[in-house]
Amino acid sequence: MAFGEAIKDDPFLGGRTQKLSGCHEFYRIRFGSYRVGLRIDTAAKVIEFRRVLHRKEIYRRFP
């Protein structure tokens, strides 16, 4: 299954997404040394891919 289809079916990817502390709708997904920053609005059924950054940078520059 492609990533887009998987996240469409389950935006939290079976627990692989983690909520960013202090941020209401912002999450991250870990891929090796990189992190994908997301905004998930479950009420509107919207997933926005915001940034893909190295793990050292994602927490400084996201959201």
JOMO-V65190 format. One record per backbone hydrogen bond with DSSP energy under -1.0 kcal/mol. NH is the residue of the N-H (numbers start at 0). CO is the residue of the C=O. If there is no record, write none. Layout:
nh->NH co->CO
nh->NH co->CO
This chain:
nh->5 co->1
nh->6 co->2
nh->7 co->3
nh->8 co->4
nh->9 co->5
nh->12 co->9
nh->14 co->11
nh->15 co->12
nh->16 co->11
nh->17 co->27
nh->19 co->25
nh->22 co->19
nh->26 co->37
nh->27 co->17
nh->28 co->35
nh->30 co->33
nh->33 co->30
nh->34 co->52
nh->35 co->28
nh->36 co->50
nh->37 co->26
nh->38 co->47
nh->39 co->24
nh->40 co->45
nh->45 co->40
nh->47 co->38
nh->49 co->36
nh->50 co->36
nh->52 co->34
nh->54 co->32
nh->56 co->53
nh->57 co->53
nh->60 co->56
nh->61 co->57
